[in-house]
Amino acid sequence: MRIQINHLFICIFLAFFTLTGIVTSEEHSNETNELLLTECGSLNIEGATYELQNDITTTGDCFTIEANSITLNLNGHSINGEGPDIRSGDGVVIKRDYTNIIIQNGKIYNFRTGILLWYSDNNEIKNNEIKSNWKAIALSGSNGNIINNNLIEDSTFGIDFKDSSNSNTIHSNKLLNNKETIEFDQNGGVIENNLFYNNLFSSDRRKVDFNLLPAYGSNQWSVSKMAEENIIGGEYIGGNYWEMEDGSGFSQNCRDSEKDGLCDLEYKIYWDNIDYFPLTNSLFDNDPPEINLIFPEDNYTNKKNRSTNTIKFKFSISDESEIDFCLFVINGVDSTRIENFGKEYTMFLDFEKGSFNWNVICIDERGNRGVSEFRDVKVEEIISNKTSYLDDEKFFKDSQIFFTEPKPSNMEDINNSEKKETKIYSRIIENIIDWFKNLFSQQSPLENST
């Protein structure tokens, strides 16, 4: 009877403390070593997995890890601090000498430091969204850590290294719109042998800031080419993608002749810090414009005894990008710069008697330069020294058209289209008068006398 009473007392005791939550602020799940979290606090059970159950808004520090081999799974929930200020608290702090910690699957906003590794080695930070902090991730005297698959955005410092934090691996992260993407603060010792690869670095400012006291260190910014999908969806992993918001980033402008998504040239970040295989998007247009000369054909000769030395030129352009401008070149000299037109262009130019060659050079908006073939043209003797923008065959039929659409915006020999059209009508009348003069001047004396 006494044994049954003791058992009953123990059951009531346990039930009381379980229901009132006095045993611990952490609730145990059904699985061994998994603890359910609902508020900030110290995580100090070695080997435990802590599972966050809800979003948290707090002041000061939120989670402090004070034991080895802990996993903090934020389960897609957010922890929010009081603002990205140097005087505010930290989101997650791994205390000195604790190791083998995993921090994953969370959203960490508005802290002095989103995640701080304080003299702590061999930890992993993965699959987190860390935004709007003073420092998103900071490593102080911490080595051998892995930081991967995180979104790090809108912070003063993206990832900050100090006090000889060495031999860490940072890969497959997106660092967007941070004032300083990577900060090396070497006042506390040289920072070296860190590996960065398959990251997307995007900002409107510089990417890597080196505080050079006492000396800079050598870090690795790429791995050997591997067939695996990279951070921007390419087929190969190598180095990192370097992007600037204004389009001037190295990866946005490098050539990729092999179309493998890796730049042809290396990117020198600073001294011994070189990305040997920067990523690029092989879908970018790195090819020059293709220029097709339509008319006149090669070795063209204008008709002998023509009343005009005007020649029609026509060419078309094929390119993935918009054309910035083209240069019409005669005998190797850029004679006309053409802008603001479509994929096909027609122009009429006057020439003196003689032989010359012509070609076209076009530059697209990505700076790719295309050069057409060269063609030879010969202008023979003409009857009249007057010139016209009209072909003889089309003199009357198309007498009001001297340019096909679209018209050039800044050709040197055309300043005002209305004045030019008036001039065309005057030339039509002059040519008609010249035609009659030539007709009567070529009659025989007998015909003149009758």
C-alpha positions in Angstrom: 0.0 0.0 0.0 2.8 2.4 0.9 4.6 1.6 -2.4 1.4 2.5 -4.4 1.0 5.8 -2.5 4.6 6.7 -3.2 4.1 5.9 -6.9 1.0 8.0 -6.9 2.8 10.9 -5.2 5.6 10.8 -7.8 3.2 10.8 -10.7 1.3 13.8 -9.3 4.6 15.6 -8.7 5.8 15.2 -12.3 2.4 16.1 -13.7 2.4 19.3 -11.7 5.8 20.5 -12.9 5.2 19.4 -16.5 1.9 21.3 -16.7 3.2 24.5 -15.0 6.4 24.5 -17.1 8.7 25.0 -14.0 11.1 22.3 -15.0 12.7 24.4 -17.8 11.9 27.1 -20.2 12.7 24.7 -23.0 10.0 22.2 -23.9 11.1 18.7 -24.8 9.8 17.2 -28.0 9.0 13.5 -28.4 12.4 12.8 -29.9 15.5 12.4 -27.8 17.7 15.5 -27.4 15.3 17.8 -29.3 14.2 20.9 -27.3 11.5 23.3 -28.4 12.2 27.0 -28.1 9.6 29.8 -27.8 11.9 32.6 -26.4 15.5 33.8 -26.4 17.9 32.4 -23.9 21.1 30.4 -23.2 21.5 27.1 -25.1 23.7 24.9 -22.9 22.9 21.3 -23.3 25.7 19.5 -25.2 24.6 17.6 -28.3 21.0 18.9 -28.2 19.0 20.2 -31.2 16.9 23.3 -30.4 13.8 23.9 -32.5 12.3 27.4 -32.6 8.5 27.4 -32.6 7.6 31.0 -33.3 8.9 34.4 -34.4 10.7 36.5 -31.7 11.2 40.2 -31.3 13.6 41.2 -28.6 16.1 43.7 -27.2 19.7 42.8 -26.4 21.1 39.4 -27.3 18.8 36.6 -28.3 20.5 33.2 -28.3 23.8 32.5 -26.6 25.3 29.1 -27.3 27.4 27.7 -24.4 28.0 24.0 -25.1 29.5 21.9 -27.9 27.7 20.1 -30.7 24.5 22.1 -30.6 22.1 22.5 -33.6 19.9 25.6 -33.6 17.1 25.1 -36.1 15.1 28.3 -36.5 12.6 26.4 -38.6 12.0 29.4 -41.0 11.0 31.7 -38.1 12.5 35.1 -37.6 14.3 36.7 -34.7 14.2 40.5 -34.7 16.3 42.9 -32.8 15.9 46.6 -31.9 17.8 47.9 -34.9 21.1 47.6 -36.9 23.1 49.7 -34.4 26.5 49.1 -32.9 24.9 49.5 -29.4 22.1 46.9 -30.0 22.4 43.2 -29.2 23.4 40.2 -31.2 21.1 37.7 -32.8 23.1 34.5 -32.1 26.4 34.3 -30.3 28.6 31.2 -30.2 30.7 31.7 -27.1 34.5 31.1 -26.8 35.9 27.7 -27.4 32.6 26.0 -28.2 32.6 24.0 -31.4 30.6 21.9 -33.8 27.6 24.2 -33.8 25.1 24.4 -36.6 22.8 27.4 -37.1 20.3 26.9 -39.8 17.0 27.8 -41.5 16.3 31.2 -39.9 15.7 34.8 -40.5 17.8 37.2 -38.5 17.1 40.9 -38.7 18.1 44.2 -37.1 20.9 43.3 -34.7 24.3 44.7 -34.1 25.6 41.3 -35.4 23.3 38.7 -36.9 25.5 35.7 -36.0 28.8 36.2 -34.0 31.4 33.5 -33.8 33.6 34.4 -30.8 36.9 32.4 -30.9 34.9 29.4 -32.0 36.0 26.8 -34.5 34.5 24.2 -36.9 31.0 25.4 -37.0 28.5 25.7 -39.8 26.1 28.5 -40.7 23.7 27.6 -43.5 20.3 28.3 -45.2 19.7 31.6 -43.3 18.3 35.0 -44.4 20.4 37.6 -42.5 19.3 41.1 -43.3 19.5 44.7 -42.1 22.1 44.2 -39.4 25.2 46.3 -38.7 27.3 43.1 -39.3 25.5 40.1 -40.8 28.1 37.5 -39.8 31.2 38.3 -37.8 34.1 35.9 -37.1 36.6 36.9 -34.4 39.5 34.6 -33.9 37.5 31.8 -35.4 38.9 29.1 -37.8 37.7 26.2 -39.9 34.0 27.3 -40.1 31.7 26.8 -43.1 29.3 29.5 -44.2 27.1 28.4 -47.0 23.7 28.9 -48.8 22.8 32.1 -46.9 21.2 35.3 -48.1 23.1 38.2 -46.6 21.6 41.6 -47.5 21.2 45.3 -46.7 23.8 45.4 -43.9 26.7 47.7 -43.3 29.1 44.7 -43.3 28.2 41.4 -45.0 30.8 39.1 -43.5 33.5 40.5 -41.2 36.8 38.8 -40.4 39.1 39.9 -37.6 41.7 38.6 -35.1 43.3 36.0 -37.4 40.1 34.2 -38.5 41.6 31.8 -40.9 40.9 28.7 -43.0 37.2 29.3 -43.2 35.1 28.2 -46.2 32.5 30.6 -47.6 30.5 29.2 -50.6 27.2 29.4 -52.3 26.0 32.6 -50.6 24.2 35.6 -52.0 25.6 38.9 -50.6 23.4 41.7 -51.9 23.5 45.4 -51.4 25.8 45.5 -48.3 27.9 48.6 -47.9 31.0 46.4 -47.4 30.5 42.9 -48.8 33.6 41.3 -47.2 35.5 43.1 -44.5 39.1 42.0 -43.5 40.0 43.8 -40.3 43.6 42.7 -39.8 44.5 44.9 -36.9 44.3 41.7 -34.7 46.4 39.6 -37.0 46.8 38.4 -40.6 43.7 36.9 -42.2 44.6 34.2 -44.6 43.8 30.8 -46.2 40.1 31.4 -46.3 38.3 30.0 -49.3 35.6 31.8 -51.2 33.8 30.3 -54.2 30.4 30.1 -55.9 29.2 33.3 -54.1 27.2 36.1 -55.7 28.6 39.4 -54.7 26.4 42.3 -55.7 26.5 45.9 -54.6 26.8 49.5 -55.7 30.1 49.8 -53.8 33.4 48.0 -53.4 33.3 44.2 -52.7 36.2 43.5 -50.5 37.7 45.9 -48.0 41.2 45.2 -46.6 42.4 46.8 -43.4 46.1 46.4 -44.0 47.4 46.6 -40.5 49.7 44.8 -39.8 49.7 43.0 -43.2 47.5 41.6 -45.8 47.0 37.8 -46.1 46.5 35.5 -49.1 43.1 34.0 -49.5 41.7 31.7 -52.2 38.8 32.9 -54.3 38.1 29.9 -56.6 38.2 26.2 -56.9 39.0 24.1 -60.0 36.3 24.0 -62.6 33.6 21.4 -61.6 30.5 20.3 -63.5 27.8 21.4 -61.1 25.1 24.1 -61.1 26.5 27.4 -59.8 25.0 30.3 -57.9 23.6 32.0 -61.0 22.3 28.8 -62.7 25.3 28.1 -64.8 26.7 24.6 -65.5 30.1 24.9 -63.8 31.4 26.0 -60.4 34.7 27.9 -60.3 35.0 31.3 -58.6 32.5 33.9 -57.7 30.0 36.2 -59.5 31.1 39.9 -59.3 28.2 42.2 -60.0 27.7 46.0 -59.7 24.2 47.5 -59.8 25.2 49.9 -62.6 26.3 47.0 -64.8 30.0 47.6 -64.5 30.9 44.5 -62.5 33.7 42.2 -63.7 31.4 39.2 -64.3 28.9 41.4 -66.2 31.5 42.5 -68.7 34.0 39.7 -69.1 34.3 37.5 -72.2 33.4 33.9 -72.2 34.8 32.5 -75.4 34.2 28.8 -74.4 30.6 29.5 -73.4 31.1 27.6 -70.1 29.9 30.3 -67.8 33.5 31.2 -66.6 35.3 34.4 -67.6 38.3 34.0 -69.9 40.4 36.2 -67.6 41.1 36.1 -63.9 39.9 38.8 -61.6 42.5 40.4 -59.3 40.9 41.5 -56.1 44.1 42.6 -54.3 47.7 41.4 -54.5 47.6 37.6 -53.7 43.8 37.6 -53.6 42.8 36.5 -57.1 39.7 34.9 -58.5 41.0 32.6 -61.3 37.6 31.4 -62.5 35.1 34.3 -62.1 31.6 33.3 -63.0 29.7 34.9 -65.8 26.4 34.3 -67.5 27.1 32.6 -70.8 23.7 33.8 -72.0 25.1 37.3 -72.0 25.9 38.6 -75.5 29.7 38.5 -75.9 29.5 38.2 -79.7 30.2 41.1 -82.1 27.4 42.4 -84.3 27.1 40.7 -87.7 27.0 43.2 -90.5 25.7 42.3 -94.0 26.5 44.7 -96.8 23.5 44.6 -99.2 24.4 47.3 -101.8 26.5 48.1 -103.7 28.0 44.8 -104.5 31.8 44.3 -104.6 33.6 45.9 -107.6 30.5 48.0 -108.3 30.8 50.7 -111.1 28.3 53.4 -111.5 26.8 53.9 -115.0 29.0 55.7 -117.5 27.9 59.2 -118.5 25.5 59.4 -115.6 24.2 62.9 -114.7 24.9 62.3 -111.0 27.7 60.8 -108.9 25.3 59.8 -106.0 25.6 56.2 -104.8 23.1 54.3 -102.7 24.5 52.2 -99.8 22.5 49.7 -97.8 23.5 47.3 -95.0 21.8 45.3 -92.3 22.8 44.3 -88.7 22.1 41.2 -86.7 23.0 41.2 -82.9 21.5 40.0 -79.6 22.0 43.4 -78.1 21.0 46.9 -79.1 23.4 48.7 -81.5 25.1 51.7 -79.9 26.4 53.2 -83.1 27.9 52.4 -86.5 30.7 54.0 -88.5 30.6 54.2 -92.3 34.2 53.9 -93.4 35.7 55.0 -96.8 39.3 54.2 -97.6 39.9 53.4 -94.0 38.7 56.7 -92.7 35.5 57.0 -90.5 33.4 59.3 -92.6 30.0 59.1 -90.9 28.8 58.1 -87.4 25.3 56.7 -87.4 23.2 56.4 -84.2 19.6 55.7 -83.3 18.5 53.3 -86.0 17.1 49.8 -86.4 18.6 46.7 -87.9 18.7 47.9 -91.5 20.0 51.2 -92.9 20.1 53.0 -96.3 22.1 56.1 -97.1 23.0 58.1 -100.3 26.4 59.8 -100.7 28.1 61.8 -103.4 31.5 61.0 -104.7 34.1 62.4 -107.1 35.3 60.4 -110.0 37.7 57.6 -108.9 38.0 54.3 -107.1 37.6 53.6 -103.4 36.7 50.9 -100.8 34.1 51.0 -98.1 33.0 49.0 -95.0 30.9 49.4 -91.8 31.9 49.1 -88.2 29.2 48.7 -85.5 29.5 48.7 -81.7 26.7 47.2 -79.6 25.6 48.3 -76.1 27.9 45.7 -74.5 30.9 47.1 -76.3 31.2 44.2 -78.8 32.8 45.5 -82.0 31.7 44.1 -85.4 33.5 44.8 -88.7 32.1 44.1 -92.1 33.9 43.0 -95.2 35.5 45.5 -97.5 34.0 46.3 -100.9 35.4 48.2 -103.9 33.4 50.9 -105.8 34.4 52.8 -108.9 32.9 56.1 -110.0 33.3 56.8 -113.8 33.0 60.0 -115.8 29.8 62.0 -115.4 28.2 64.5 -117.8 27.2 67.2 -115.4 29.2 68.5 -112.5 25.9 68.9 -110.6 25.2 66.2 -108.0 21.9 64.7 -106.8 20.8 62.4 -104.0 18.7 60.5 -106.5 19.5 57.4 -108.7 19.0 58.0 -112.4 16.7 55.0 -112.7 14.5 56.4 -109.9 14.9 60.0 -110.8 11.2 60.8 -111.4 9.6 57.8 -109.7 11.1 58.4 -106.2 12.0 62.1 -106.6 10.7 63.0 -103.1 12.5 60.2 -101.3 16.2 60.4 -100.6 16.4 58.4 -97.3 14.7 55.2 -96.3 13.5 54.8 -92.7 14.8 55.3 -90.2 16.6 58.5 -90.9 20.0 59.2 -89.2 20.0 61.6 -86.3 23.4 63.2 -86.5 25.1 62.7 -89.9 27.5 65.5 -90.6 26.2 66.2 -94.1 22.6 66.6 -93.1 21.7 69.4 -90.7 18.1 70.1 -91.5 15.7 67.7 -93.3 13.3 70.4 -94.5 16.1 72.4 -96.1 17.4 69.3 -97.7 14.0 68.5 -99.3 13.7 72.0 -100.7 17.2 71.5 -102.2 16.0 68.2 -103.8 13.1 69.9 -105.6 15.5 72.6 -106.9 17.8 69.9 -108.2 15.0 68.2 -110.0 14.2 71.4 -111.9 17.8 72.0 -112.6 18.3 68.5 -114.0 15.2 68.8 -116.2 16.6 72.1 -117.6 20.1 70.5 -118.2 18.4 67.5 -119.9 16.8 69.9 -122.4 20.0 71.9 -122.9 21.9 68.7 -123.7 19.2 67.5 -126.1 19.3 70.7 -128.2 23.1 71.1 -128.0 23.5 67.6 -129.6 21.4 68.4 -132.7 23.0 68.6 -136.2 23.5 71.9 -138.0 21.0 70.8 -140.7 18.3 70.3 -138.1 19.1 73.7 -136.6 18.6 75.5 -139.9 15.2 74.0 -140.7 
